[in-house]
Amino acid sequence: MDIDTAVVLAAGEGTRLRPLTRNRPKPMLPAGNRPILEHVFDALVEAGVEELVAVVGYKRDRVQNHFGPTYRDVPVTYVTQHKQLGSGHALLQAREAVEDSMLVLNGDRLIDAGTVSAVADSFAETGDPSLAVVERQETSRYGAVEIHGDEIAELVEKPRDGDYRLINGGVYAFSADIFTAIEETPRQEGELALTDTLARIIERDRVRGVEVDGMWVDATYPWDLLTVAREVLSRGRVVESPRSDGVWIADSARVHREAVLQGPVVVGQDCEVGPDAVIGPNTALGSNVTVGSNVVVQDSVVDADTRIDPGSTLIDTVTGQDVHLGASTTVPSGPADVQVGTQVFEEQRLGAVIADRARARGNVSVTPGSLVGPKAHLDVGVTVRGNVSEGAEVTR
């Protein structure tokens, strides 16, 4: 692979993932028990990238404090997009940090090293701009691609499911000429989208499409983090020590001998799991999570510093960081109607999303599809339905 620099776009908030992105950007949400962006950096390093340039913006300190100046001995340079004015505008911020050809990719989608190498190798063959193309049934969530041979014929912004089978995978290889092309692209409602620049290039020149079939997982909505976790666990993309097939436990974790771990499951650093607790399958515990006795956690993502008191049950649930769920908190699974912003998604399989520093005082029932905002306080014995706003006090 001839390209040694990668620009990772990690400046966005991820508004459709609220309330989880209230305190951190989407790339720092958990993929299993590690941030999504960490998996992206892994793929780049494993593909042979020798320099990482991260474009940060929203809550950028969360990225910079986590990774610091290097990642796996590869230097990381940070540039800031102060206003989120589109992906093309984000890439422009890296102009002074990049001297030659580069890989460009989104920091909020899980990919593997094979995809990175395939795109880089395609670019090395001809010098033509290249992008990863992924086959998906639900193309309406992403920009579709029409491809003739290995050449991109059109980028379709809002496709209908069934009309196309290929989507833009968000992994690109460009020469430094891309910066000039972005500057020449007219803004749309004040924003510069990288796909608008690509569409202009396609009209007059050649852009190569590289069909890949490796790992490609995107979290658009809160419940997607459950799918992301399943993918990470199924591929063993965790850093903890395996104890048996599909069970990973950090060396510093303490798991009671009468607890049951059903793989695939990962228990992070400094976790404590009490007696008769049942954890898994498809469950990730972040660092310093405390699980009390007789707790059941299945098909869930429990983020760092969360405490789940005895007798509680969580199914298909995503928690933020520093959540405290009192004794006998119950979160059953869906399907349910989930409201994200003004849009309602019907029949989603979801227990609940419980955001950072939320508190449930005990014997709380959370109905399927509920979104509990940061710092919300749920009083003893309440039943939560629907969305609970940030800092709300819910009492009987």
C-alpha positions as CSV (number, residue, x, y, z in Angstrom):
1,M,0.0,0.0,0.0
2,D,1.7,3.2,-1.2
3,I,-0.5,5.7,0.7
4,D,0.9,6.3,4.2
5,T,-1.5,9.0,5.5
6,A,-5.2,8.8,6.4
7,V,-7.5,11.6,7.2
8,V,-10.3,10.5,9.5
9,L,-13.4,12.7,9.7
10,A,-14.5,12.7,13.3
11,A,-16.0,16.2,13.9
12,G,-19.7,15.5,13.8
13,E,-22.1,15.2,16.7
14,G,-24.4,12.4,15.5
15,T,-27.7,14.1,16.2
16,R,-29.7,11.0,15.4
17,L,-27.9,9.2,18.2
18,R,-29.1,11.6,20.9
19,P,-29.3,11.4,23.9
20,L,-26.0,9.4,23.8
21,T,-24.2,12.1,21.9
22,R,-25.1,14.8,24.4
23,N,-21.6,14.7,26.0
24,R,-19.4,13.1,23.3
25,P,-19.2,12.8,19.5
26,K,-20.6,9.8,17.7
27,P,-17.1,8.3,16.9
28,M,-16.6,8.0,20.7
29,L,-19.7,5.9,21.3
30,P,-19.0,2.3,22.1
31,A,-18.5,-0.5,19.6
32,G,-18.7,-3.3,22.1
33,N,-16.6,-1.9,24.9
34,R,-14.3,0.3,22.9
35,P,-15.0,3.6,21.0
36,I,-16.0,3.3,17.4
37,L,-13.0,5.5,16.4
38,E,-10.6,3.1,18.0
39,H,-11.7,0.3,15.7
40,V,-11.3,2.7,12.7
41,F,-7.8,3.6,13.8
42,D,-7.0,-0.2,14.2
43,A,-8.1,-0.9,10.6
44,L,-5.8,1.9,9.3
45,V,-2.8,0.9,11.4
46,E,-3.2,-2.8,10.4
47,A,-3.4,-1.7,6.7
48,G,0.0,0.0,7.0
49,V,-0.9,3.6,7.5
50,E,2.0,5.6,9.1
51,E,0.3,8.9,9.9
52,L,-3.2,9.6,11.2
53,V,-4.9,13.0,10.8
54,A,-8.1,13.3,12.8
55,V,-10.5,16.1,11.9
56,V,-12.3,16.9,15.2
57,G,-14.9,19.4,16.2
58,Y,-17.9,18.6,18.4
59,K,-16.6,17.7,21.9
60,R,-13.1,17.4,20.4
61,D,-11.5,17.0,23.8
62,R,-13.1,13.6,24.2
63,V,-11.2,12.4,21.1
64,Q,-7.9,14.1,21.9
65,N,-7.8,13.1,25.6
66,H,-8.6,9.5,24.7
67,F,-6.0,9.0,22.0
68,G,-3.3,11.6,22.7
69,P,-0.4,12.2,20.3
70,T,0.0,8.6,19.1
71,Y,-2.1,5.4,18.6
72,R,-0.3,2.1,18.5
73,D,3.0,4.0,17.9
74,V,1.5,5.8,14.9
75,P,1.5,9.7,15.2
76,V,-1.9,11.4,15.4
77,T,-2.3,15.0,14.2
78,Y,-5.5,16.8,15.1
79,V,-7.1,19.6,13.1
80,T,-10.3,21.3,14.1
81,Q,-13.5,22.0,12.2
82,H,-14.9,24.7,14.3
83,K,-18.3,24.7,12.6
84,Q,-19.9,21.5,11.2
85,L,-20.3,22.7,7.6
86,G,-20.2,19.4,5.7
87,S,-17.8,16.5,5.0
88,G,-16.0,18.4,2.3
89,H,-15.5,21.4,4.6
90,A,-14.1,19.0,7.2
91,L,-11.6,17.5,4.8
92,L,-10.4,21.0,3.8
93,Q,-9.3,21.6,7.4
94,A,-6.7,18.9,6.9
95,R,-5.1,20.6,4.0
96,E,-2.0,21.9,5.8
97,A,-1.5,18.6,7.5
98,V,-1.4,16.5,4.3
99,E,1.4,16.8,1.7
100,D,0.5,14.1,-0.8
101,S,-2.0,11.4,-1.6
102,M,-4.3,10.3,1.3
103,L,-7.0,8.0,2.4
104,V,-10.1,9.7,3.7
105,L,-12.8,8.0,5.7
106,N,-15.5,8.5,8.2
107,G,-14.6,8.0,11.9
108,D,-18.0,6.7,12.8
109,R,-18.2,3.4,10.8
110,L,-16.6,0.1,11.5
111,I,-14.4,-1.2,8.7
112,D,-11.5,-3.6,8.4
113,A,-8.0,-3.4,7.1
114,G,-8.9,-5.3,4.0
115,T,-11.3,-2.6,2.9
116,V,-8.6,0.1,3.5
117,S,-6.0,-1.8,1.5
118,A,-8.4,-2.5,-1.4
119,V,-9.2,1.2,-1.9
120,A,-5.5,2.2,-1.5
121,D,-4.4,-0.4,-4.0
122,S,-7.0,0.7,-6.5
123,F,-5.7,4.3,-6.3
124,A,-2.1,3.1,-6.7
125,E,-2.9,1.4,-10.0
126,T,-4.1,4.5,-11.9
127,G,-4.1,7.5,-9.6
128,D,-7.9,7.9,-10.1
129,P,-10.0,8.9,-7.1
130,S,-11.3,5.7,-5.6
131,L,-14.0,4.8,-3.1
132,A,-15.3,1.7,-1.4
133,V,-18.6,0.3,-2.6
134,V,-20.6,-1.9,-0.3
135,E,-23.7,-4.0,-1.0
136,R,-26.7,-3.4,1.2
137,Q,-30.4,-4.0,1.0
138,E,-31.4,-0.8,2.9
139,T,-29.9,1.7,0.5
140,S,-32.3,4.5,1.6
141,R,-30.2,5.1,4.7
142,Y,-27.1,5.9,2.7
143,G,-26.1,7.3,-0.6
144,A,-26.4,4.7,-3.4
145,V,-23.9,4.1,-6.1
146,E,-24.4,3.2,-9.8
147,I,-21.3,1.5,-11.2
148,H,-20.3,0.4,-14.7
149,G,-17.5,-2.0,-14.5
150,D,-15.2,-0.5,-12.0
151,E,-16.2,3.1,-12.8
152,I,-18.7,5.1,-10.8
153,A,-21.4,6.4,-13.1
154,E,-23.5,8.2,-10.5
155,L,-23.9,8.9,-6.8
156,V,-27.6,8.8,-5.8
157,E,-28.3,11.0,-2.8
158,K,-31.7,9.7,-1.7
159,P,-32.3,6.3,-3.2
160,R,-35.3,4.1,-2.6
161,D,-34.8,0.6,-1.1
162,G,-34.9,-1.9,-3.9
163,D,-33.8,0.5,-6.7
164,Y,-30.1,0.0,-6.0
165,R,-28.0,-2.6,-4.2
166,L,-24.7,-0.7,-3.8
167,I,-23.9,2.2,-1.4
168,N,-21.0,4.6,-0.8
169,G,-18.8,2.9,1.8
170,G,-17.2,6.2,2.9
171,V,-13.6,5.1,2.4
172,Y,-11.8,7.1,-0.2
173,A,-8.3,7.6,-1.8
174,F,-7.4,10.9,-3.3
175,S,-4.5,12.9,-4.5
176,A,-4.0,16.4,-3.0
177,D,-5.9,17.8,-5.9
178,I,-9.1,17.0,-4.0
179,F,-8.6,20.1,-1.9
180,T,-8.9,22.4,-5.0
181,A,-11.9,20.4,-6.2
182,I,-13.6,21.0,-2.9
183,E,-12.9,24.7,-3.0
184,E,-14.5,24.9,-6.5
185,T,-17.6,23.1,-5.4
186,P,-20.7,25.4,-4.8
187,R,-22.0,25.2,-1.3
188,Q,-25.5,23.9,-0.7
189,E,-27.3,25.7,2.1
190,G,-23.9,26.9,3.4
191,E,-22.4,23.4,3.5
192,L,-19.7,21.6,1.5
193,A,-20.4,17.9,1.0
194,L,-17.6,15.7,-0.2
195,T,-20.1,13.8,-2.2
196,D,-21.0,16.9,-4.1
197,T,-17.4,17.3,-5.1
198,L,-17.2,13.7,-6.2
199,A,-20.3,14.1,-8.3
200,R,-18.6,17.0,-10.2
201,I,-15.5,14.9,-10.7
202,I,-17.6,12.0,-12.0
203,E,-19.2,14.3,-14.6
204,R,-15.8,15.1,-16.2
205,D,-13.4,12.4,-15.2
206,R,-13.0,8.9,-13.8
207,V,-13.7,7.8,-10.2
208,R,-13.1,4.1,-9.5
209,G,-15.5,2.0,-7.4
210,V,-14.0,-0.7,-5.3
211,E,-16.5,-3.4,-4.3
212,V,-15.6,-4.7,-0.8
213,D,-17.3,-7.4,1.3
214,G,-15.4,-7.0,4.6
215,M,-16.7,-5.6,7.9
216,W,-18.8,-2.4,7.4
217,V,-21.1,-1.5,10.2
218,D,-22.8,1.9,10.8
219,A,-24.6,3.3,13.8
220,T,-27.1,5.8,12.7
221,Y,-29.7,5.5,15.5
222,P,-29.3,4.4,19.1
223,W,-30.4,0.9,18.7
224,D,-27.8,0.4,16.0
225,L,-25.2,0.2,18.7
226,L,-26.6,-3.2,19.6
227,T,-25.9,-4.4,16.1
228,V,-22.4,-2.9,16.2
229,A,-21.7,-4.7,19.4
230,R,-22.9,-8.1,18.0
231,E,-20.6,-7.6,15.0
232,V,-17.6,-6.7,17.1
233,L,-18.1,-9.6,19.4
234,S,-18.7,-12.1,16.6
235,R,-15.4,-11.1,15.1
236,G,-13.5,-11.1,18.4
237,R,-12.5,-7.4,17.9
238,V,-11.9,-6.9,21.6
239,V,-8.7,-6.3,23.6
240,E,-9.5,-8.4,26.7
241,S,-8.2,-11.8,27.4
242,P,-10.3,-14.8,26.2
243,R,-11.3,-17.2,28.9
244,S,-13.2,-19.5,26.6
245,D,-14.9,-19.4,23.2
246,G,-16.7,-16.1,22.9
247,V,-16.0,-15.0,26.4
248,W,-13.5,-12.2,27.0
249,I,-12.6,-11.0,30.5
250,A,-10.1,-8.3,31.4
251,D,-7.4,-9.3,33.8
252,S,-8.4,-6.7,36.3
253,A,-12.1,-7.7,36.3
254,R,-13.6,-9.7,39.1
255,V,-16.3,-12.2,38.2
256,H,-17.9,-14.2,41.0
257,R,-17.6,-17.9,40.6
258,E,-21.4,-18.3,40.7
259,A,-22.0,-15.7,38.0
260,V,-22.8,-17.0,34.5
261,L,-21.3,-15.5,31.4
262,Q,-23.0,-16.6,28.1
263,G,-20.8,-15.8,25.1
264,P,-20.3,-13.8,23.1
265,V,-19.6,-11.4,25.9
266,V,-16.8,-9.1,27.0
267,V,-16.2,-7.8,30.5
268,G,-14.0,-4.8,30.6
269,Q,-11.2,-3.5,32.8
270,D,-12.0,-3.2,36.6
271,C,-15.5,-4.6,36.3
272,E,-17.2,-6.5,39.1
273,V,-19.9,-9.1,38.5
274,G,-21.7,-10.4,41.5
275,P,-23.1,-13.9,42.4
276,D,-25.8,-15.4,40.3
277,A,-25.6,-12.6,37.8
278,V,-26.3,-13.7,34.1
279,I,-24.4,-11.7,31.6
280,G,-24.8,-12.3,27.8
281,P,-25.1,-13.3,25.2
282,N,-24.2,-10.4,22.9
283,T,-23.3,-8.2,25.8
284,A,-20.4,-5.7,26.3
285,L,-19.5,-4.3,29.7
286,G,-17.3,-1.2,29.6
287,S,-14.6,-0.4,32.1
288,N,-15.4,-0.2,35.8
289,V,-18.9,-1.5,35.5
290,T,-20.5,-3.0,38.6
291,V,-23.1,-5.7,38.3
292,G,-24.9,-6.8,41.4
293,S,-26.2,-10.2,42.4
294,N,-29.0,-11.8,40.5
295,V,-28.8,-9.3,37.7
296,V,-29.6,-10.3,34.1
297,V,-28.0,-8.4,31.3
298,Q,-28.5,-9.7,27.8
299,D,-28.1,-8.3,24.2
300,S,-26.9,-5.0,25.7
301,V,-24.1,-2.5,25.8
302,V,-23.3,-1.1,29.3
303,D,-20.8,1.7,29.1
304,A,-18.1,2.7,31.5
305,D,-18.6,3.5,35.2
306,T,-22.2,2.2,35.2
307,R,-23.7,0.4,38.3
308,I,-26.5,-2.1,38.1
309,D,-27.9,-3.0,41.5
310,P,-29.1,-6.4,42.6
311,G,-32.2,-8.0,41.0
312,S,-32.2,-5.8,37.9
313,T,-32.9,-7.0,34.3
314,L,-31.7,-5.3,31.1
315,I,-32.5,-6.7,27.7
316,D,-31.6,-4.9,24.4
317,T,-30.5,-1.9,26.4
318,V,-27.8,0.7,25.8
319,T,-26.5,2.7,28.7
320,G,-24.3,5.7,28.7
321,Q,-21.4,6.3,31.1
322,D,-21.8,6.7,34.9
323,V,-25.4,5.4,34.9
324,H,-26.8,4.1,38.2
325,L,-29.7,1.7,38.1
326,G,-31.1,0.9,41.5
327,A,-32.2,-2.5,42.8
328,S,-34.9,-4.3,40.7
329,T,-34.8,-1.9,37.8
330,T,-36.4,-3.7,34.8
331,V,-35.9,-3.0,31.1
332,P,-37.6,-5.6,28.9
333,S,-37.1,-5.7,25.2
334,G,-39.3,-4.5,22.3
335,P,-40.4,-4.3,19.5
336,A,-41.5,-0.8,20.1
337,D,-42.1,2.6,18.5
338,V,-39.1,4.8,19.2
339,Q,-39.2,8.6,18.7
340,V,-35.9,10.2,17.6
341,G,-36.4,13.9,17.3
342,T,-39.6,14.4,15.4
343,Q,-39.5,11.0,13.7
344,V,-41.1,7.8,15.0
345,F,-39.6,4.5,14.1
346,E,-42.1,1.7,14.4
347,E,-41.4,-1.9,15.5
348,Q,-37.8,-1.4,16.5
349,R,-36.3,-4.0,18.7
350,L,-35.1,-2.0,21.7
351,G,-35.3,-2.2,25.4
352,A,-34.2,1.3,26.3
353,V,-31.4,3.9,25.9
354,I,-30.3,5.4,29.2
355,A,-27.9,8.2,28.8
356,D,-24.9,9.5,30.8
357,R,-25.3,10.0,34.6
358,A,-29.0,9.0,34.6
359,R,-30.2,7.6,37.9
360,A,-33.0,5.1,38.8
361,R,-33.5,4.8,42.5
362,G,-35.0,1.3,42.5
363,N,-37.9,-0.8,41.5
364,V,-38.1,1.3,38.3
365,S,-39.7,-0.2,35.1
366,V,-38.7,1.2,31.7
367,T,-41.0,0.3,28.9
368,P,-39.5,-0.8,25.5
369,G,-38.4,1.9,23.2
370,S,-37.8,4.5,25.9
371,L,-35.0,7.1,25.6
372,V,-33.8,8.4,29.0
373,G,-31.8,11.6,28.8
374,P,-28.6,12.5,30.6
375,K,-28.8,13.3,34.3
376,A,-32.5,12.2,34.5
377,H,-33.6,11.0,37.9
378,L,-36.2,8.3,38.1
379,D,-37.8,8.0,41.5
380,V,-38.5,4.7,43.3
381,G,-41.2,2.6,41.7
382,V,-41.9,4.8,38.6
383,T,-42.7,3.4,35.2
384,V,-41.0,5.2,32.3
385,R,-42.7,5.5,28.9
386,G,-41.4,7.2,25.9
387,N,-38.7,9.9,26.0
388,V,-37.4,11.5,29.2
389,S,-35.6,14.8,28.7
390,E,-32.2,15.8,30.1
391,G,-32.2,16.4,33.8
392,A,-35.8,15.5,34.3
393,E,-37.2,14.3,37.6
394,V,-39.7,11.5,37.2
395,T,-41.8,10.8,40.3
396,R,-44.8,8.8,41.2
